[in-house]
Amino acid sequence: MKKKILVSVMGMALAMSVSNGMAGSKIDGKVSNTSTVKKAINMAIGDQNKARMGSISMKGTQIGKTGVVTNNSKVEKAINMAIGKGNTANMGSINMANTKIDGRVSNKSTVKKAINMAIGQNNTANMGTINIKGGSVGKTGVVSNDSKVEKAINMAIGKGNTANMGTINMQNAKVNGRISNKSTVKKAINMAIGQNNTANMGTINMKGGSIGKTGVVTNDSKVEKAINMAIGKGNTANMGTVNLQNSKIAGKVSNTSTVKKAINMAIGQNNTANMGTISIKNSTIGKTGVVSNDSKVEKAINMAIGKGNEASMGSVSVE
């Protein structure tokens, strides 16, 4: 009996790409994505492409105190790709831009035996991640990433690429509530190949923005029997880490990640490989700010190979 393959270039109903439906919306009730994608292919080809599979996208949305948004999608034996320039490939992810969160947002997606790829220039490949750009998480707001990624491949190939697997990424966001990453990554490969690449696995990344006195950011990710690699020039490979850049910290930031039997590598020139670390760059920690690293690394390999490289394991780096 021949296996049937379902192909969708513009998007697919099962993938539930809800970005248009939740643009500028106010949510006081419940929104959930319980889609199932199996043996499918989703692709965006050309310029400024976005390929979404089993994901939720929100722009300029307000989630009230009673609002609940949940992504409980299941992706299995599927391929999600964005090919060309300025591409984004999302699989089992939640993406929020300029969103005000006073309620709950949770990503409980499951990705198994799947491939997520962004190929070309300025590409981003997200698998089992939460991305927040702008906006705010209020005192009553809770954002949690409980995604599970197993036997999967996530790749960004070309120039200026980012490959995220089981991560939370925040940019210019104001956090007064709780953000936690409890993702699980097993027997998976996350790679960024080319120039100026970043490969993140089981991490929390914050650029700009602030964590207020009541804000709590926790990375409790688990990475086991996985490979995270950035190959080329100017690469960074992060596994089970918290990375803060140009951020103001008045609340609590903790890294309690667990990394077992895993490999994290940056290969080429001017590379950085971080495993079970906290990295702080050009940020301020106020009087009430607390940053702690309680990560656990066991039977793991962390390497930076080439010229001008740096490899950090179970450490705190402040610049």
Secondary structure, DSSP 8 states (H G I E B T S, - for coil): -----EEESS--TTT---TTTTBT-EESSEEEE--EEESEEEEEEEES-EEEES-EEEES-EE-TT-EEEE--EEES-EEEEEEES-EEEES-EEEES-EESSEEEE--EEES-EEEEEEES-EEEES-EEEES-EE-TT-EEEE--EEES-EEEEEEES-EEEES-EEEES-EESSEEEE--EEES-EEEEEEES-EEEES-EEEES-EE-TT-EEEE--EEES-EEEEEEES-EEEES-EEEES-EE-SEEEE--EEES-EEEEEEES-EEEES-EEEES-EE-TT-EEEE--EEES-EEEEEEES-EEEES-EEE-
